[in-house]
Amino acid sequence: MSILLVGVSHHSAPVSLLEAVAVSEADRDSLTEDLIAGENVDEAMIVTTCNRVEVYAAVGAFHPALDDVVTLLSTHSGLSAEELSRHLYIRYSESAAEHLFSVASGLDSMVVGEQQIIGQIRTAYQSASDIGAAGTTLHRLAQQALHVGKRVHTETGIDSAGASVVSVALDRAAAIVNGESANDVTGEATATGRRLDGRRAVVLGAGAMGGLAVAHLGRSGIAHIDVTNRTAERAERLSEIARDAGTPASSFPLEDLADAVARADILFTCTGAVGAVVTLGDIHTALARREDARPLVICDLGMPRDVDPAVSGLPGVTVLGIEALRSDPAASGAASESDAARTIVDAELTAYTQAERMAEVGPLIGKLRGRGGQVVAAEMRRLESRLPDMDDTTRDEITNTVRRVVDKLLHPPTVKFKELAARPDGENYAAVVRTLFDLDGTVDEEAS
């Protein structure tokens, strides 16, 4: 099996297209099951974040599987395959593994060095595994990617050089709230840890992103956090976590959103819902109920977007979406750490590809030795038919002698084959061995 990657991300597509392709957690399992139900994809895993959707598939043939994946994404998004294909990136075999290792390391993230992607890859693999869509091939790939990501974040300083998308969004929001000049809050994203003493924030969404937002706001000195969610229990749980960490916080029903925003300086939202959760009417009402003209900053990291696009046109309101939060490693000071991370990725990729080639060689060598056993058995049956009076001792001695001859003949090419298979062009040698010994066919030893 080889790995096929078909993906779309902030690197390749505008936000509007990312919104169309976005896969919710509720849809991920059904889409994965649809893929493996066909004849061309044996295993599948979908990595979905606020700025990427990537399908990793274990396949036997490239083109039929590619057609299946593109068709699936086209049907899901409502976009034509032609339109969608202009924004897709496709990787195969070693290139697909290299991409996932880079993603796990934070090198491909919107904000270089962010760690959240590791958890998202782990969730994607666990989801695929739970429904029986991840077999041996994807297990090895996912586990190696998680290992690479952990190594990079442990052995390099990319964590301190980079940040999470959440922290960058909230830091830029804090700059605007604190009245910093436009030059300080535009351009490349940064995460300097600006203070929010005396300010209030609303967090809409109690998932992983909401949790990160609460944690970051708590470190900023925020005066109070109001948390809401479609599920009230999850909102209350997240507010409890904030209070346990020493941050004043409370939860409220989603229908009271306008009242909460009227008191807030920052609204952070990331729900994963389809369609606008924060409407133009909600913000109009909130602004009307405010006691002063202070600015309102909305961080919308939902994909699709949670906030009605018309909200960005309201006076005194700034909406920060994911398209505004890209980072440049050179600008953020992460260039040297990115180089160190890339060195680890390259080394781990070499080890992974060699291990994958050897994993393929094992069964092939087993087939080769099995073919030798078939030859021995066939020849002994032929001998016994010609010498029916042969005693057991003689039969055993002849059988062992013939088996030793076959083993000795196969030993040198087997050892050499293992050495050659570990090379970058090892697949070519595997193909030669399959052809020479007809290991994918059936040989009639009786007739040979």
C-alpha positions as CSV (number, residue, x, y, z in Angstrom):
1,M,0.0,0.0,0.0
2,S,1.1,3.6,-0.7
3,I,-0.1,6.8,0.9
4,L,-2.1,9.3,-1.2
5,L,-2.7,12.8,0.2
6,V,-5.3,15.1,-1.3
7,G,-5.6,18.4,0.6
8,V,-6.7,22.0,0.6
9,S,-5.4,24.6,3.0
10,H,-4.8,28.3,3.6
11,H,-1.7,28.0,1.4
12,S,-3.7,26.9,-1.6
13,A,-7.2,28.3,-1.4
14,P,-9.2,31.4,-0.3
15,V,-11.3,31.3,2.8
16,S,-14.5,31.1,0.8
17,L,-13.4,27.8,-0.7
18,L,-12.1,26.5,2.6
19,E,-15.5,27.2,4.1
20,A,-17.1,25.1,1.4
21,V,-14.8,22.2,1.8
22,A,-14.7,22.3,5.6
23,V,-15.5,19.0,7.3
24,S,-17.2,19.0,10.7
25,E,-16.5,16.3,13.3
26,A,-20.0,15.1,12.7
27,D,-19.3,14.6,9.0
28,R,-15.8,13.2,9.2
29,D,-16.7,9.6,10.0
30,S,-19.4,9.3,7.3
31,L,-17.1,10.7,4.7
32,T,-14.3,8.4,5.7
33,E,-16.6,5.4,5.6
34,D,-17.8,6.4,2.1
35,L,-14.2,6.4,0.9
36,I,-13.3,3.0,2.2
37,A,-16.6,1.5,1.0
38,G,-15.3,1.8,-2.6
39,E,-12.8,-0.5,-4.3
40,N,-9.9,1.9,-4.6
41,V,-9.2,3.1,-1.0
42,D,-8.2,0.5,1.7
43,E,-7.7,2.9,4.6
44,A,-8.5,6.6,5.1
45,M,-8.0,9.4,7.6
46,I,-9.2,13.0,7.3
47,V,-7.3,15.7,9.1
48,T,-9.5,18.8,9.5
49,T,-8.7,22.1,11.2
50,C,-9.8,25.7,10.9
51,N,-7.6,26.2,7.9
52,R,-7.1,22.8,6.2
53,V,-8.8,19.6,5.1
54,E,-6.5,16.8,4.2
55,V,-7.4,13.2,3.2
56,Y,-4.8,10.6,3.7
57,A,-5.5,7.3,2.1
58,A,-3.7,3.9,1.8
59,V,-4.2,2.8,-1.8
60,G,-3.0,0.2,-4.3
61,A,-3.3,2.4,-7.4
62,F,-2.9,6.1,-7.6
63,H,-5.3,7.4,-10.3
64,P,-8.5,5.5,-9.3
65,A,-8.1,6.4,-5.7
66,L,-7.4,10.1,-6.6
67,D,-10.6,10.2,-8.6
68,D,-12.5,8.8,-5.6
69,V,-11.1,11.3,-3.2
70,V,-11.7,14.3,-5.5
71,T,-15.3,13.1,-6.2
72,L,-15.9,12.8,-2.5
73,L,-14.7,16.3,-1.7
74,S,-16.6,17.7,-4.7
75,T,-19.8,16.2,-3.6
76,H,-19.3,17.3,0.0
77,S,-18.4,20.9,-0.9
78,G,-20.9,21.4,-3.8
79,L,-18.0,22.5,-5.9
80,S,-17.2,21.1,-9.3
81,A,-14.2,18.7,-9.5
82,E,-12.6,21.1,-12.0
83,E,-13.0,24.2,-9.7
84,L,-11.9,22.2,-6.7
85,S,-8.9,20.8,-8.4
86,R,-7.4,24.2,-9.0
87,H,-6.9,24.6,-5.3
88,L,-5.9,21.0,-4.3
89,Y,-2.4,19.8,-3.5
90,I,-1.7,16.1,-4.1
91,R,1.2,14.1,-2.7
92,Y,2.0,10.5,-3.0
93,S,4.1,7.9,-1.2
94,E,7.2,9.5,0.5
95,S,6.0,13.0,-0.4
96,A,2.7,12.5,1.4
97,A,4.5,11.3,4.5
98,E,6.9,14.3,4.4
99,H,4.0,16.7,4.2
100,L,2.2,15.1,7.3
101,F,5.5,15.2,9.3
102,S,5.9,18.9,8.4
103,V,2.2,19.6,9.4
104,A,2.7,17.8,12.7
105,S,5.8,19.9,13.4
106,G,4.0,23.2,12.9
107,L,6.0,24.0,9.8
108,D,3.0,24.2,7.6
109,S,0.8,26.0,10.0
110,M,-0.7,29.5,9.5
111,V,1.3,30.5,12.6
112,V,4.6,28.6,12.4
113,G,5.3,26.5,15.5
114,E,1.8,26.1,16.8
115,Q,1.2,22.9,18.7
116,Q,-2.5,22.4,18.4
117,I,-2.1,20.5,15.1
118,I,-0.6,17.5,16.9
119,G,-3.8,17.0,18.9
120,Q,-5.8,17.4,15.7
121,I,-3.8,14.7,13.9
122,R,-4.2,12.5,16.9
123,T,-7.9,13.1,16.9
124,A,-8.1,12.4,13.1
125,Y,-6.3,9.1,13.5
126,Q,-8.3,8.0,16.5
127,S,-11.5,8.8,14.7
128,A,-10.4,6.7,11.7
129,S,-9.3,3.9,13.9
130,D,-12.6,3.8,15.9
131,I,-14.6,3.2,12.7
132,G,-12.1,0.6,11.3
133,A,-10.8,2.9,8.6
134,A,-7.2,3.0,9.8
135,G,-5.2,-0.2,9.3
136,T,-1.5,-1.0,9.5
137,T,-0.3,1.5,6.9
138,L,-2.1,4.6,8.4
139,H,-1.2,3.5,11.9
140,R,2.5,3.5,11.1
141,L,2.2,6.9,9.3
142,A,0.1,8.6,12.0
143,Q,2.2,7.3,14.9
144,Q,5.4,8.4,13.2
145,A,4.0,11.8,12.5
146,L,3.0,12.3,16.1
147,H,6.5,11.2,17.1
148,V,8.1,13.7,14.7
149,G,5.9,16.5,16.0
150,K,6.8,15.7,19.6
151,R,10.5,15.6,18.8
152,V,10.4,19.0,17.0
153,H,8.5,20.7,19.8
154,T,10.8,19.1,22.4
155,E,14.2,19.5,20.8
156,T,13.8,22.9,19.1
157,G,12.7,26.3,20.2
158,I,10.0,26.5,17.6
159,D,7.4,26.8,20.4
160,S,8.7,30.1,21.7
161,A,9.4,31.4,18.2
162,G,5.9,30.6,17.0
163,A,2.4,30.6,18.7
164,S,-1.0,29.2,18.2
165,V,-3.5,30.8,15.9
166,V,-5.7,31.5,19.0
167,S,-2.9,33.3,20.8
168,V,-2.0,35.4,17.8
169,A,-5.7,36.3,17.2
170,L,-6.3,37.4,20.8
171,D,-3.0,39.3,21.0
172,R,-3.9,41.3,17.9
173,A,-7.4,41.9,19.4
174,A,-5.7,43.1,22.6
175,A,-3.6,45.5,20.6
176,I,-6.7,47.0,19.0
177,V,-8.6,47.2,22.3
178,N,-5.7,48.9,24.0
179,G,-5.6,51.6,21.2
180,E,-2.3,50.7,19.6
181,S,-1.6,52.2,16.2
182,A,-2.6,50.5,13.0
183,N,1.1,49.8,12.3
184,D,1.3,47.7,15.5
185,V,-1.6,45.5,14.7
186,T,-1.4,44.9,11.0
187,G,1.1,43.0,8.8
188,E,2.6,39.8,10.1
189,A,1.0,38.1,13.1
190,T,2.8,38.1,16.4
191,A,2.1,36.9,19.9
192,T,3.7,39.2,22.4
193,G,1.3,38.7,25.3
194,R,-0.4,42.0,25.5
195,R,-2.3,42.7,28.7
196,L,-6.1,42.9,29.0
197,D,-6.4,44.1,32.6
198,G,-9.9,45.5,33.3
199,R,-11.3,44.1,30.1
200,R,-14.1,41.5,29.4
201,A,-14.3,38.8,26.8
202,V,-16.9,36.5,25.5
203,V,-15.9,33.0,24.3
204,L,-18.4,31.3,22.0
205,G,-17.6,27.6,21.6
206,A,-16.4,25.2,24.3
207,G,-14.2,22.9,22.2
208,A,-10.4,22.8,21.9
209,M,-10.2,26.3,20.4
210,G,-12.4,27.7,23.0
211,G,-10.3,26.1,25.7
212,L,-7.2,27.6,24.3
213,A,-8.8,31.0,24.1
214,V,-9.8,30.8,27.8
215,A,-6.3,29.8,28.8
216,H,-4.7,32.6,26.8
217,L,-7.1,35.2,28.1
218,G,-6.5,34.0,31.6
219,R,-2.8,34.7,31.2
220,S,-3.5,38.2,29.9
221,G,-5.1,39.5,33.1
222,I,-8.6,39.7,31.7
223,A,-11.1,40.9,34.2
224,H,-13.9,38.5,33.3
225,I,-14.7,35.8,30.7
226,D,-18.3,34.9,29.7
227,V,-18.5,31.4,28.1
228,T,-21.4,30.1,25.9
229,N,-22.0,27.1,23.8
230,R,-24.8,25.2,22.2
231,T,-24.4,22.7,25.0
232,A,-24.8,24.6,28.3
233,E,-23.0,21.9,30.3
234,R,-19.8,22.3,28.3
235,A,-19.9,26.0,28.6
236,E,-20.2,25.7,32.4
237,R,-17.4,23.2,32.5
238,L,-15.1,25.5,30.6
239,S,-15.9,28.4,32.9
240,E,-15.2,26.2,35.9
241,I,-11.8,25.4,34.4
242,A,-11.1,29.1,34.1
243,R,-12.2,29.8,37.7
244,D,-10.0,26.9,38.9
245,A,-7.1,28.7,37.2
246,G,-7.9,31.9,39.0
247,T,-9.7,33.7,36.2
248,P,-13.1,35.2,36.9
249,A,-15.5,33.5,34.5
250,S,-19.2,32.4,34.1
251,S,-21.4,30.7,31.5
252,F,-24.6,32.0,29.9
253,P,-27.2,30.7,27.5
254,L,-26.5,31.2,23.8
255,E,-29.7,33.2,23.3
256,D,-28.3,35.9,25.6
257,L,-25.3,36.5,23.4
258,A,-26.1,40.1,22.5
259,D,-26.3,41.0,26.2
260,A,-22.9,39.4,26.9
261,V,-21.3,41.0,23.9
262,A,-22.7,44.4,25.0
263,R,-20.5,44.2,28.1
264,A,-17.4,42.8,26.3
265,D,-14.3,44.2,24.6
266,I,-13.5,40.9,22.7
267,L,-15.7,38.2,21.3
268,F,-13.8,35.0,20.4
269,T,-15.7,32.4,18.4
270,C,-15.0,29.0,17.0
271,T,-17.9,26.6,16.9
272,G,-17.6,24.3,13.9
273,A,-21.2,25.1,13.1
274,V,-22.4,25.3,9.5
275,G,-23.7,28.8,8.9
276,A,-23.5,32.1,10.8
277,V,-23.9,31.7,14.6
278,V,-23.2,35.4,15.2
279,T,-25.7,37.4,13.1
280,L,-25.7,41.1,12.1
281,G,-28.7,41.5,14.4
282,D,-26.8,40.1,17.4
283,I,-24.1,42.7,17.0
284,H,-26.4,45.5,16.2
285,T,-28.3,44.8,19.4
286,A,-25.1,44.5,21.4
287,L,-23.8,47.8,20.2
288,A,-27.1,49.5,20.9
289,R,-26.9,48.3,24.5
290,R,-23.3,49.4,25.1
291,E,-22.8,52.2,27.6
292,D,-19.8,53.7,25.7
293,A,-18.3,53.8,22.3
294,R,-15.3,51.6,23.0
295,P,-14.2,49.3,20.1
296,L,-15.4,45.7,19.8
297,V,-13.0,43.1,18.4
298,I,-14.3,39.8,17.1
299,C,-11.9,36.9,16.6
300,D,-13.7,34.5,14.2
301,L,-11.7,31.3,13.8
302,G,-14.6,29.2,12.8
303,M,-14.5,27.2,9.6
304,P,-17.0,27.9,8.1
305,R,-17.0,31.3,9.6
306,D,-19.2,31.8,12.6
307,V,-19.8,35.5,12.0
308,D,-22.0,37.1,9.4
309,P,-19.6,38.8,6.9
310,A,-21.8,42.0,7.1
311,V,-20.7,42.5,10.7
312,S,-17.2,43.6,9.6
313,G,-18.8,46.7,8.0
314,L,-20.2,48.0,11.3
315,P,-18.5,51.1,12.8
316,G,-16.3,50.4,15.8
317,V,-16.2,46.7,15.1
318,T,-13.1,44.8,13.9
319,V,-13.4,41.2,12.7
320,L,-10.2,39.2,12.7
321,G,-10.6,36.0,10.6
322,I,-8.0,33.3,9.8
323,E,-7.0,35.0,6.6
324,A,-5.5,37.9,8.7
325,L,-3.4,35.7,10.9
326,R,-0.7,34.3,8.6
327,S,2.9,34.4,9.9
328,D,6.2,34.5,8.2
329,P,9.0,32.5,9.9
330,A,11.6,35.2,9.1
331,A,9.3,38.0,10.5
332,S,8.5,36.1,13.7
333,G,12.1,35.2,14.5
334,A,11.4,31.5,13.9
335,A,13.6,31.0,10.8
336,S,16.5,29.3,12.6
337,E,14.2,27.1,14.6
338,S,12.3,26.2,11.5
339,D,15.6,25.0,10.0
340,A,16.3,22.9,13.0
341,A,12.8,21.4,12.8
342,R,13.2,20.7,9.1
343,T,16.4,18.8,9.9
344,I,14.5,16.5,12.3
345,V,11.7,16.0,9.7
346,D,14.2,15.0,7.0
347,A,16.0,12.5,9.3
348,E,12.7,11.0,10.5
349,L,11.4,10.8,7.0
350,T,14.5,8.8,5.9
351,A,14.0,6.4,8.8
352,Y,10.3,6.1,8.1
353,T,10.7,5.4,4.4
354,Q,13.4,2.8,5.0
355,A,11.2,1.1,7.6
356,E,8.3,1.1,5.2
357,R,10.4,-0.5,2.4
358,M,11.6,-3.2,4.8
359,A,8.0,-3.8,6.0
360,E,7.1,-4.5,2.3
361,V,10.2,-6.7,1.9
362,G,9.3,-9.0,4.7
363,P,6.2,-10.5,3.1
364,L,7.9,-10.7,-0.2
365,I,10.8,-12.6,1.2
366,G,8.3,-14.9,2.9
367,K,6.7,-15.5,-0.5
368,L,10.1,-16.2,-2.0
369,R,10.9,-18.8,0.6
370,G,7.4,-20.2,0.3
371,R,8.0,-20.7,-3.4
372,G,11.2,-22.6,-2.6
373,G,9.2,-24.8,-0.2
374,Q,6.7,-25.4,-3.0
375,V,9.5,-26.6,-5.3
376,V,10.9,-28.9,-2.7
377,A,7.4,-30.4,-2.1
378,A,6.7,-30.8,-5.8
379,E,10.0,-32.5,-6.5
380,M,9.6,-34.9,-3.5
381,R,6.1,-35.9,-4.7
382,R,7.6,-36.6,-8.2
383,L,10.4,-38.7,-6.7
384,E,8.0,-40.7,-4.5
385,S,5.8,-41.5,-7.5
386,R,8.9,-42.9,-9.3
387,L,10.3,-44.7,-6.2
388,P,7.2,-45.9,-4.3
389,D,9.2,-48.3,-2.2
390,M,11.5,-45.7,-0.7
391,D,11.7,-46.0,3.1
392,D,11.0,-43.1,5.5
393,T,14.6,-42.6,6.5
394,T,15.7,-42.2,2.9
395,R,12.8,-40.0,2.1
396,D,13.6,-37.7,5.0
397,E,17.3,-37.5,4.2
398,I,16.6,-36.6,0.5
399,T,14.0,-34.0,1.6
400,N,16.4,-32.3,3.9
401,T,19.1,-32.4,1.3
402,V,16.9,-30.8,-1.3
403,R,15.6,-28.2,1.2
404,R,19.2,-27.2,2.1
405,V,20.1,-26.8,-1.5
406,V,17.1,-24.5,-2.1
407,D,17.8,-22.5,1.1
408,K,21.5,-22.0,0.1
409,L,20.6,-20.9,-3.4
410,L,18.0,-18.4,-2.0
411,H,20.2,-17.1,0.8
412,P,22.6,-14.7,-1.1
413,P,19.9,-13.1,-3.2
414,T,17.7,-12.7,-0.2
415,V,20.4,-10.9,1.8
416,K,21.2,-8.7,-1.2
417,F,17.6,-8.0,-1.8
418,K,17.2,-6.7,1.8
419,E,20.1,-4.3,1.3
420,L,18.8,-3.0,-2.1
421,A,15.3,-2.7,-0.8
422,A,16.4,-0.1,1.8
423,R,17.6,2.2,-1.0
424,P,15.5,5.1,-2.3
425,D,14.8,3.0,-5.5
426,G,14.1,-0.1,-3.5
427,E,10.6,-0.5,-5.0
428,N,12.2,-1.2,-8.3
429,Y,14.1,-4.2,-6.9
430,A,11.0,-5.5,-5.3
431,A,9.3,-5.4,-8.6
432,V,12.2,-7.3,-10.2
433,V,12.0,-10.0,-7.5
434,R,8.3,-10.4,-8.0
435,T,8.7,-10.8,-11.7
436,L,11.7,-13.1,-11.7
437,F,10.1,-15.5,-9.2
438,D,6.5,-14.9,-10.3
439,L,5.5,-14.2,-6.7
440,D,2.2,-12.6,-7.6
441,G,1.2,-15.4,-9.9
442,T,0.6,-19.2,-9.6
443,V,3.2,-21.7,-10.8
444,D,2.2,-25.3,-11.4
445,E,5.2,-27.0,-9.8
446,E,3.9,-30.4,-10.9
447,A,4.0,-29.4,-14.5
448,S,7.4,-27.6,-14.3
